[in-house]
């Protein structure tokens, strides 16, 4: 699955230049904030130098495909529940907060529905509900949450991997504002 959103190439070309110019260690650190899966980070790094943002997007979506169940668990461990503030204050938490900024939980009913939906999802699938929140409001997130609760385990695993890659693309390309 390719990304469901795109932005102007010129808006994010500096990110490509930065990743190309970074040391291996620096680029790996940056990419691990996008998706905390070492095999994926290595796969994206091996695609350097990126000729343009499309090449970076391609690497993000195809590196280490498919992710293993353990890699997905590792990646999910740094994501807070949708609608909740991260417990820590590091770069990953900053990304999550920015990505979820459009999910307004000021309405008590929305907050309650998200909390109940998160718990139902965790009971059903044994992991945190993950969705690319950037570009979505609370109602779109709730609709997706309720829809995904009807997925079988295999289908949901594919959806989660797709969402992880969507989030990684936003973070790697610096395209949060364009989601």
Secondary structure, DSSP 8 states (H G I E B T S, - for coil): ---S----HHHHHHHHHHHHHS-HHHHHHHHHHH---HHHHHHHHHT-S-SSHHHHHHHHHHTT-S--HHHHHHHHTT---TTS--SS-SHHHHHHHHHTTT----SHHHHHHHHHHHHHHHHHHSS------TT--HHHHHHHHHHHTTS-HHHHHHHHHHHHHHHHHHHHHT-GGG-
